């Protein structure tokens, strides 16, 4: 599996940086955002280092589908029952801060801090 030794999220996957995990399997890691915008805010990342959506190919389709399919299950487990939001920021102009593909999943009672 490809990783980047300088990538913050790859270091979380490797266990070098702690995170409050919500889910983990062979392909994905989900953890709580350290600066949440909503009462429930998790990030779902592939363990494979993919810098952004710009690098996604047809070969990643199943991985992206798995990320999306995991999100409603996680929200239900975390007590979100009245809807949630998905966000993937891509590149500097898309406000991506960590150059490792990640899906923000946010929910919980309104109003939220942002969004």
ChimeraX commands (.cxc) that place a marker at each C-alpha (Angstrom):
marker #1 position 0.00,0.00,0.00 radius 0.5
marker #1 position 1.38,3.40,-0.99 radius 0.5
marker #1 position 2.02,6.02,1.68 radius 0.5
marker #1 position 3.81,9.36,1.95 radius 0.5
marker #1 position 6.17,9.64,4.94 radius 0.5
marker #1 position 5.53,13.40,5.12 radius 0.5
marker #1 position 1.71,13.16,5.00 radius 0.5
marker #1 position -0.17,13.89,8.23 radius 0.5
marker #1 position -2.93,11.39,7.43 radius 0.5
marker #1 position -0.47,8.66,6.41 radius 0.5
marker #1 position 1.16,9.15,9.82 radius 0.5
marker #1 position -2.26,8.71,11.47 radius 0.5
marker #1 position -2.81,5.51,9.45 radius 0.5
marker #1 position 0.62,4.26,10.56 radius 0.5
marker #1 position -0.17,4.98,14.22 radius 0.5
marker #1 position 2.56,7.61,14.49 radius 0.5
marker #1 position 0.02,10.33,15.34 radius 0.5
marker #1 position -2.97,9.57,17.59 radius 0.5
marker #1 position -6.54,10.01,16.40 radius 0.5
marker #1 position -9.96,9.32,17.88 radius 0.5
marker #1 position -10.93,6.49,15.55 radius 0.5
marker #1 position -14.54,5.86,14.58 radius 0.5
marker #1 position -13.86,2.97,12.15 radius 0.5
marker #1 position -10.98,1.03,10.64 radius 0.5
marker #1 position -10.59,-1.82,8.19 radius 0.5
marker #1 position -7.93,-2.88,5.66 radius 0.5
marker #1 position -8.80,-0.06,3.24 radius 0.5
marker #1 position -10.24,2.83,5.25 radius 0.5
marker #1 position -9.79,4.77,8.45 radius 0.5
marker #1 position -12.43,7.10,9.90 radius 0.5
marker #1 position -11.66,9.45,12.75 radius 0.5
marker #1 position -13.12,12.49,14.46 radius 0.5
marker #1 position -12.00,15.88,13.13 radius 0.5
marker #1 position -9.87,17.81,15.63 radius 0.5
marker #1 position -11.52,21.10,14.56 radius 0.5
marker #1 position -15.15,20.02,14.00 radius 0.5
marker #1 position -17.60,22.21,12.10 radius 0.5
marker #1 position -20.59,20.21,13.37 radius 0.5
marker #1 position -21.53,18.28,16.53 radius 0.5
marker #1 position -20.50,15.08,14.72 radius 0.5
marker #1 position -17.65,15.54,12.21 radius 0.5
marker #1 position -15.62,12.57,11.01 radius 0.5
marker #1 position -13.09,12.19,8.26 radius 0.5
marker #1 position -13.05,9.03,6.16 radius 0.5
marker #1 position -9.72,8.43,4.44 radius 0.5
marker #1 position -8.30,5.69,2.29 radius 0.5
marker #1 position -5.24,4.05,3.81 radius 0.5
marker #1 position -3.72,4.23,0.34 radius 0.5
marker #1 position -2.12,7.64,-0.15 radius 0.5
marker #1 position -4.09,9.49,-2.82 radius 0.5
marker #1 position -3.24,13.19,-2.64 radius 0.5
marker #1 position -6.61,14.49,-3.89 radius 0.5
marker #1 position -9.57,13.80,-6.16 radius 0.5
marker #1 position -7.35,14.98,-9.04 radius 0.5
marker #1 position -5.41,11.70,-8.72 radius 0.5
marker #1 position -8.50,9.47,-8.64 radius 0.5
marker #1 position -8.85,7.02,-11.55 radius 0.5
marker #1 position -11.36,4.35,-12.51 radius 0.5
marker #1 position -9.23,1.92,-10.49 radius 0.5
marker #1 position -10.30,3.80,-7.31 radius 0.5
marker #1 position -14.05,3.55,-7.96 radius 0.5
marker #1 position -14.65,0.70,-5.50 radius 0.5
marker #1 position -12.62,2.48,-2.79 radius 0.5
marker #1 position -14.61,5.71,-3.22 radius 0.5
marker #1 position -17.86,3.74,-3.18 radius 0.5
marker #1 position -16.78,2.07,0.05 radius 0.5
marker #1 position -16.07,5.49,1.59 radius 0.5
marker #1 position -19.54,6.75,0.65 radius 0.5
marker #1 position -21.28,3.56,1.78 radius 0.5
marker #1 position -19.55,3.71,5.17 radius 0.5
marker #1 position -20.73,7.23,5.95 radius 0.5
marker #1 position -24.44,6.56,6.71 radius 0.5
marker #1 position -23.52,3.62,8.92 radius 0.5
marker #1 position -21.07,5.77,10.89 radius 0.5
marker #1 position -23.54,8.63,11.26 radius 0.5
marker #1 position -26.18,6.24,12.60 radius 0.5
marker #1 position -23.67,4.70,15.04 radius 0.5
marker #1 position -22.69,8.21,16.20 radius 0.5
marker #1 position -26.31,9.20,16.86 radius 0.5
marker #1 position -27.01,11.35,13.81 radius 0.5
marker #1 position -30.59,10.75,12.72 radius 0.5
marker #1 position -31.72,13.96,11.03 radius 0.5
marker #1 position -29.37,14.22,8.05 radius 0.5
marker #1 position -25.73,14.86,7.39 radius 0.5
marker #1 position -23.42,16.49,4.89 radius 0.5
marker #1 position -20.55,15.17,2.73 radius 0.5
marker #1 position -17.67,17.42,1.65 radius 0.5
marker #1 position -14.50,16.61,-0.31 radius 0.5
marker #1 position -12.22,19.61,-0.77 radius 0.5
marker #1 position -9.86,19.29,-3.74 radius 0.5
marker #1 position -6.63,21.21,-4.18 radius 0.5
marker #1 position -5.60,24.62,-2.86 radius 0.5
marker #1 position -8.43,26.51,-4.57 radius 0.5
marker #1 position -10.88,23.92,-3.23 radius 0.5
marker #1 position -9.59,24.63,0.30 radius 0.5
marker #1 position -7.95,21.23,0.76 radius 0.5
marker #1 position -5.61,21.60,3.74 radius 0.5
marker #1 position -4.15,18.08,4.00 radius 0.5
marker #1 position -3.01,16.62,0.70 radius 0.5
marker #1 position -4.47,13.18,1.30 radius 0.5
marker #1 position -7.94,12.44,-0.05 radius 0.5
marker #1 position -10.49,12.72,2.75 radius 0.5
marker #1 position -14.27,12.79,3.00 radius 0.5
marker #1 position -15.74,15.06,5.67 radius 0.5
marker #1 position -19.03,13.69,7.03 radius 0.5
marker #1 position -20.84,16.15,9.29 radius 0.5
marker #1 position -24.12,15.94,11.15 radius 0.5
marker #1 position -25.97,16.66,14.33 radius 0.5
marker #1 position -28.36,19.36,15.48 radius 0.5
marker #1 position -28.15,22.78,13.83 radius 0.5
marker #1 position -26.83,25.43,13.91 radius 0.5
marker #1 position -23.33,24.28,13.05 radius 0.5
marker #1 position -20.16,26.28,13.50 radius 0.5
marker #1 position -19.70,26.40,9.71 radius 0.5
marker #1 position -21.46,25.11,6.64 radius 0.5
marker link #1:1,2 radius 0.2
marker link #1:2,3 radius 0.2
marker link #1:3,4 radius 0.2
marker link #1:4,5 radius 0.2
marker link #1:5,6 radius 0.2
marker link #1:6,7 radius 0.2
marker link #1:7,8 radius 0.2
marker link #1:8,9 radius 0.2
marker link #1:9,10 radius 0.2
marker link #1:10,11 radius 0.2
marker link #1:11,12 radius 0.2
marker link #1:12,13 radius 0.2
marker link #1:13,14 radius 0.2
marker link #1:14,15 radius 0.2
marker link #1:15,16 radius 0.2
marker link #1:16,17 radius 0.2
marker link #1:17,18 radius 0.2
marker link #1:18,19 radius 0.2
marker link #1:19,20 radius 0.2
marker link #1:20,21 radius 0.2
marker link #1:21,22 radius 0.2
marker link #1:22,23 radius 0.2
marker link #1:23,24 radius 0.2
marker link #1:24,25 radius 0.2
marker link #1:25,26 radius 0.2
marker link #1:26,27 radius 0.2
marker link #1:27,28 radius 0.2
marker link #1:28,29 radius 0.2
marker link #1:29,30 radius 0.2
marker link #1:30,31 radius 0.2
marker link #1:31,32 radius 0.2
marker link #1:32,33 radius 0.2
marker link #1:33,34 radius 0.2
marker link #1:34,35 radius 0.2
marker link #1:35,36 radius 0.2
marker link #1:36,37 radius 0.2
marker link #1:37,38 radius 0.2
marker link #1:38,39 radius 0.2
marker link #1:39,40 radius 0.2
marker link #1:40,41 radius 0.2
marker link #1:41,42 radius 0.2
marker link #1:42,43 radius 0.2
marker link #1:43,44 radius 0.2
marker link #1:44,45 radius 0.2
marker link #1:45,46 radius 0.2
marker link #1:46,47 radius 0.2
marker link #1:47,48 radius 0.2
marker link #1:48,49 radius 0.2
marker link #1:49,50 radius 0.2
marker link #1:50,51 radius 0.2
marker link #1:51,52 radius 0.2
marker link #1:52,53 radius 0.2
marker link #1:53,54 radius 0.2
marker link #1:54,55 radius 0.2
marker link #1:55,56 radius 0.2
marker link #1:56,57 radius 0.2
marker link #1:57,58 radius 0.2
marker link #1:58,59 radius 0.2
marker link #1:59,60 radius 0.2
marker link #1:60,61 radius 0.2
marker link #1:61,62 radius 0.2
marker link #1:62,63 radius 0.2
marker link #1:63,64 radius 0.2
marker link #1:64,65 radius 0.2
marker link #1:65,66 radius 0.2
marker link #1:66,67 radius 0.2
marker link #1:67,68 radius 0.2
marker link #1:68,69 radius 0.2
marker link #1:69,70 radius 0.2
marker link #1:70,71 radius 0.2
marker link #1:71,72 radius 0.2
marker link #1:72,73 radius 0.2
marker link #1:73,74 radius 0.2
marker link #1:74,75 radius 0.2
marker link #1:75,76 radius 0.2
marker link #1:76,77 radius 0.2
marker link #1:77,78 radius 0.2
marker link #1:78,79 radius 0.2
marker link #1:79,80 radius 0.2
marker link #1:80,81 radius 0.2
marker link #1:81,82 radius 0.2
marker link #1:82,83 radius 0.2
marker link #1:83,84 radius 0.2
marker link #1:84,85 radius 0.2
marker link #1:85,86 radius 0.2
marker link #1:86,87 radius 0.2
marker link #1:87,88 radius 0.2
marker link #1:88,89 radius 0.2
marker link #1:89,90 radius 0.2
marker link #1:90,91 radius 0.2
marker link #1:91,92 radius 0.2
marker link #1:92,93 radius 0.2
marker link #1:93,94 radius 0.2
marker link #1:94,95 radius 0.2
marker link #1:95,96 radius 0.2
marker link #1:96,97 radius 0.2
marker link #1:97,98 radius 0.2
marker link #1:98,99 radius 0.2
marker link #1:99,100 radius 0.2
marker link #1:100,101 radius 0.2
marker link #1:101,102 radius 0.2
marker link #1:102,103 radius 0.2
marker link #1:103,104 radius 0.2
marker link #1:104,105 radius 0.2
marker link #1:105,106 radius 0.2
marker link #1:106,107 radius 0.2
marker link #1:107,108 radius 0.2
marker link #1:108,109 radius 0.2
marker link #1:109,110 radius 0.2
marker link #1:110,111 radius 0.2
marker link #1:111,112 radius 0.2
marker link #1:112,113 radius 0.2
marker link #1:113,114 radius 0.2
marker link #1:114,115 radius 0.2
view
